[in-house]
């Protein structure tokens, strides 16, 4: 999918570096999906938001900064979830006992990936 070609609904919210923001990010996503009339796979999307936000907090958000949650609803019914952080490193599946969040995202989403950003990265997933 080429997001520059399709019209999209977009909502975003910036969260400070705090573990309490994961629940807030889930609620923001729940409210957005409800407003957009998205019912299928909603729980999978909410779980992916939790995992991506948690990863951003653990590994990608330096002290004194935050992360951006951006949601897209495309005309073809694709939902894209993005978490932007400003930390170093590149998100990947490690295979270690802890840090299985991206393994879960890969299993639930139709597609996922990581894009560079200056500074930091964008970790995204899509549901069709």
C-alpha positions in Angstrom: 0.0 0.0 0.0 1.2 3.5 -0.8 -0.2 5.8 1.9 0.5 8.9 -0.1 -2.0 7.9 -2.8 -4.9 7.0 -0.5 -7.0 9.4 1.5 -6.7 8.6 5.2 -8.2 9.5 8.5 -5.4 10.5 10.9 -5.3 10.9 14.7 -2.2 11.3 16.8 -1.2 11.9 20.4 2.1 12.6 22.1 2.9 10.8 25.4 5.5 11.6 28.0 8.0 9.0 29.2 5.9 7.2 31.8 4.6 3.6 32.1 1.1 5.0 32.8 0.9 6.2 29.2 0.5 2.7 27.8 -3.0 2.4 29.2 -3.7 5.9 27.9 -2.4 5.0 24.4 -4.7 1.9 24.4 -7.7 4.0 25.4 -6.9 6.6 22.7 -6.7 3.8 20.2 -9.9 2.2 21.4 -11.8 5.6 21.2 -10.4 6.2 17.7 -11.3 2.8 16.4 -14.8 3.2 17.8 -15.2 6.6 16.2 -14.0 5.2 12.9 -16.4 2.2 13.1 -13.6 -0.4 13.3 -14.7 -3.5 15.1 -12.8 -6.4 13.5 -9.5 -7.3 15.1 -9.8 -4.4 17.5 -8.3 -6.4 20.4 -5.3 -7.4 18.3 -4.7 -3.7 17.4 -5.0 -2.7 21.1 -2.5 -5.4 22.1 -0.1 -4.2 19.4 -0.4 -0.6 20.6 0.5 -1.8 24.1 3.5 -3.7 22.8 4.8 -0.9 20.6 4.3 1.8 23.3 6.0 -0.4 25.9 9.0 -1.0 23.6 9.3 2.7 22.9 9.3 3.4 26.7 11.8 0.6 27.4 14.2 1.0 24.5 13.5 4.2 22.5 12.5 7.1 24.7 15.4 9.0 26.3 14.8 10.7 29.6 12.8 13.9 29.3 11.3 12.9 26.0 8.2 11.2 24.8 6.7 9.1 22.0 4.1 9.8 19.4 1.3 7.4 18.6 -0.2 8.0 15.1 -3.2 6.1 13.8 -4.2 6.0 10.1 -7.5 4.7 8.7 -7.2 4.3 5.0 -10.0 4.0 2.4 -9.3 0.4 1.7 -10.1 -0.3 5.4 -6.4 -0.7 6.4 -5.5 0.5 9.8 -1.9 1.6 10.4 -0.4 2.1 13.8 2.8 4.0 14.2 4.9 4.7 17.3 7.6 7.3 16.8 10.5 7.6 19.3 13.7 9.6 19.4 16.0 7.0 20.9 18.9 5.3 19.3 18.8 1.7 18.1 16.7 -0.2 15.7 13.8 -2.4 16.7 14.1 -6.0 15.9 12.9 -9.5 17.0 15.6 -10.9 19.3 14.5 -14.4 20.2 15.3 -13.7 23.9 12.9 -14.8 26.6 12.1 -11.2 27.4 11.3 -8.7 24.7 8.8 -10.8 22.8 6.6 -7.8 22.0 7.7 -7.5 18.4 7.2 -11.3 17.9 3.6 -10.8 19.1 3.1 -7.8 16.8 4.5 -9.8 13.8 2.1 -12.7 14.6 -1.0 -10.4 15.0 -0.5 -7.7 12.3 -0.7 -8.3 8.6 2.6 -6.4 8.2 5.0 -4.5 10.4 8.3 -2.7 10.1 10.7 0.0 11.2 11.6 3.2 9.5 14.5 5.5 10.3 13.7 8.9 11.7 16.0 11.8 12.8 16.3 11.3 15.6 15.1 7.8 16.4 12.7 5.5 14.5 9.1 4.7 13.6 7.8 1.2 14.4 4.6 0.5 12.6 2.1 -2.3 11.9 -0.9 -2.6 9.6 -4.2 -4.5 9.8 -6.3 -5.1 6.7 
